[in-house]
Amino acid sequence: MNLRKLYSILAVIVLTLFVFTSCDPIEDDPITPSGTEIPIKANDLMGGCVNETTLVFTWTHSQKDSTWFKDYIVTIKEEGADLFAVTDTISKSMTQYTFNEAKEGVVYEFTIAGRNIDNKVGAKATFKWATASQFKKNDTESDIRVYGSASAYGSGLELFNTAGGAPKIWKIANEANWNLGLFARDGKVLFGSASALGYTQVKNPADAEITGLMNVDLENLGNLVVDTSLDKFAYSKKSIDLVNDPIAKKAEKGVIFFARTLDKKHYAKVLVLKKAGNFLQGSGDNVFVQVYISYQKAENVPYAKR
């Protein structure tokens, strides 16, 4: 066989291989070569407090369903600390992480980053939050009930009473201690800053400033997560109309607002329960609203920072 014939045969073989190879289904070829993508930062990172020892963090991620996305690496540490309290690897399908070993009043820094199949870690997202005391009972171990103006029971609420170690209900004679109050008369149900309801003897910093209602419908304080530090909300001395407020009207289980003392040192989350379609419970002069309270006993800890 001469060289010319050999070259001709080789050319036919090469052409045949090219034709068969180029006819393979395109979906069988990886569109993105392995490991060339690096995860972007997690989105919508938020935090919440379930109880005195438990924090919950949530997020979203637009790339988590990609085949090259492997998992998340999360870390938790006390603010300013060098050592991590938690270093964990979790499934890429997760959108929530719970930390059960928090200490009350301590600010924790949560960090999350995605990792690809080549173990390259993407940009980190960071969030700070702290736990708070959760109360469903007052200092006498009874439901936290704030009674209407005509009741012989207490119409004023102290968010946290140091001596009793819990929220406390006060009567008119002790209105100087009120943070919040209830006015329930003449078809009105107003709940909010004591001074905004006409109680003039409230002392500073007992009187509280409050936000408007959060656009959520909850019966569990720990279900609320936010992405904004509590000191960034708009606070003022005011009352909330539990009959006519649009958020209150559509709520089925309860509404939430934030409160802080006038010295801006202590923050609280207040849940007003709604039962059988009504915030106002009881009958006659002894009508009341029932509340749950999440109170930050440590000063100046309104944390939720990215």
N, C-alpha and C positions, 0 to 999 in steps of 0.2 A: 504494500500500500504506500503510494507516494504521499508527500506532505500535503498536497492540495486536497486530496480526498479526506485525509485525517482532519484537517481544519473544517471541512464541510460537515463531517459527522459531528464534531464537537459543537459547531454552531447550531445544528439542529437540536442537539441535546439541551444546550443552554436555553434556546428559545422555548422548547417544550416545558422545561422546568419553570421558566418565567410565567408562561401562560397558566399552568396549573396553580402556581403559588398565588398569582394575582387574582385568581377566582375564589380564594378562601373567603368565607363570610366576614365582613368587616367587624361585626360585633364580637367575634372571637379574639380580635386583637385588642389589647388594653389601650384605651384612648389616652389615659394618663400613665406614663411609666411609673413603676413602683416607687413610692416615697418621695416624689418630686414636689408634692404639695405640703405646706406647713399650715396647721390650723390657725385661723384667725382668733381674735379674742372672743370669749363668751359674751353673749348679749343679755340685757335686761337683768343683771345681777341684783338680787334683792335679799333682804334679811328680815327675820322676825324672831320673837321670843315666845317660846311655848310655856316655859315656867322658869323658876329660879336657876335651874341648871342646864336648860336645853335651849339651844339656838338652832334655827333652821335657815338654810340659804337656798335660793332657787335661781335658775337661769335658763336661757335658751341658747341654741347654737345652730346656725344655718347649715353647717357642714357635717354634722354628726352622722348622717346617713351615708357619707361617702366611704367607698371601700378602703381608701388609704388612711382613714381616720381610725386610730387604734383605741384610745381610751383617754381618760382625764387623770391628771395629777392634781390633788388638792392638798393644801397645807393650812393649818390653823395655829396661830400663836398669840400670846398676849401682846398688846400694843407695846412696842419698845423693847420686847424681849428678843434675845438672840436664838434661843432654843425653840423648836416647834413642839407644840402640844400634840399635833397630829400631822403625819405625812401619809397620804393614802393614795392608792390607785383604784379608780372606780370605772364602771362600764360607761361607754360612750352614749348609751341609751338613757342614762340617768339625767334628771333635770332638777334634783333636789338632794341636799346633803344635810344630815342632822348631827349636831355635836352635843353630846349628853354630859359633858364633864366641865361645864362652865361654872365660874364662880361669880356670884352676884356682885355687881358694881365694877367688874373688870371688863375692859374693852378688848374684844378679840378681833384679830385681823384674819380674814378668810381669803385665800388665793386659789384660783383655779386656772388651769391651762390645758389645752388639748395636746395630744401627742400623736404623731403619725406612725406608720408601720416600720419606719426606719428609726424610731425612737427619738425623732426630732421634736422638741417641745415648742409650741407656738407662743403667742403673746399672752401674758397673764392678765387676768381681771381680778381686782382686789376690792374687798368690801369690809367695813368695820361695823360691829354691832355689840351690844351688851345685853345681858339678861335683866329681868326685873321681877319683883315679887308679884305673884298672882293671888288675887283675893276674890272669893265668892261668899265669904262670911265676914261679918264685922268683928269688933273687939269682944263681943259677947257670944260669939260663935253662932249668930243668927244670920239669916239672909240679909243682904245689904238692901234695905228698903228706905227710900226717901219719901216721906209722907207729904200730902198736900197741905196747903196753907191753913185749912180749917181743922186739921187733925190735932189731937192732944199729944200725938207722937212727934218725933223730930222731923222737921222739914229741911234741915241742913246737913250736909255731908262734909266731913273732913276726910280727904283722900287717904291720909295715913296719920294715925295718932301714935306718936312715939312711945308713950307710956303703955298703951294697949297693944302695940305691935300689929295694928290692923286698921282698916278704915273705921270711922266712928260717926254715929248719927247724933246730932245735937238738936235741942229744942230752941225756941225763940230766945229764951233767957240767956242762951250761950251763943248767940249769932256771931259774936266776935270771932269764933273759931271756925266758922263755915268757909269752905272752899267753894262748894256748889250748893244750890238750893233748888227747890221745886215750888212752882206756883200752879195750883190746880183748882181753879174756881171759875164760875161763869162760862163754862165750856172751853176754857183755855187750859192747856197743859204745856207749861214753859219750864224748861230745865236748863240751868247754866250758871254763870257767874252769880254769886250771891248778891253783890251790889247791883247787878243789872236787873234783879227782881225786886228792888226797892228795900232791901235789907241794909240799912245805913250804918250799923254798928260793927260791920266786919272790919277786922284789923288787918294791917299790912304785915306780913305777906300772905295772910290766910286766904284772902279773896283770890280766886283763880281766873286766869284768862283762858279762853278756849278757842278751838278751831270750829269750822263748820263740820257737818257730818261727812264722813268718808263714804264714797259711793260704793259701798259693799253691804251685803246682808249676812250677818254672822250671828252665831250663838256661842262661838268659841273664840276667846281672845287670841289664842295661839295661831289661828288660821290667817291672821292679817300679816302680810309681809309688805314692806315699803322700801322704796329706793331713795328716800329723802330723809335727811337728818331731821329729827323732831323739832329742832330749833329753827328750821327753815320754813315751817308752816306759818301762816298768818294767824296770830292770836289777838284776841281783844276781849274786853269785858262785855259779854252779851249772853243772851238766852237763845235756846233752840225751841222752836214751835213743833212739838211732837205730833200735833194734829195736822198742821198744814204744810210742813216742810216736804218738798217733793220726794226726797230720799226716804224720809220717815214714812211717807204714805205708801210707797211701793215695797218697803221692807216687809218680810214675812217673819223673820226670827229675831232681828235686833239691829241696832245701829251703833256706830262707833264714832267717837271724836277724841281728840287729844286735849289735855289740859296741862297748865303749868302754873306754879305759884308766881306771885308778882315779882319776887326777887330773881325769877328765871333760873332757879337752881334745881328744882325738882319737876320731873315730867311724869305724866300718867296717861294711860289709855283707858277710856271709859266705855264700856259696852252697856247699853240700855236694852233690856230684854223686851221682846214683843210676844205676847201670848194671846192666842185666840183672836188675833187681829187687833189687839189693843196694847199700847204701852202702859196705860193706866190700869192698875189692878185694884182689888178691894172694893169697898162699897161705902156709901154715905160719906161722912166726913173723913173716914179713914182710908182714903184712896192713896195709892203709892206707885212709884216706879221701882223696879228691881234692877240693880246694876252689878256688873263684875268690874273689877279694877286691876289693872297692871300698873304698878307704881315703882318708879326708880328711886330707891332710897339713897343711893350715892348721889352726891351733888354734881351738877354739870356733866351729866352723861346722857345726852340725847342722841347717841351715835347712830349714824348710818352714812358712812362716807365711802366713796369709791376710791 
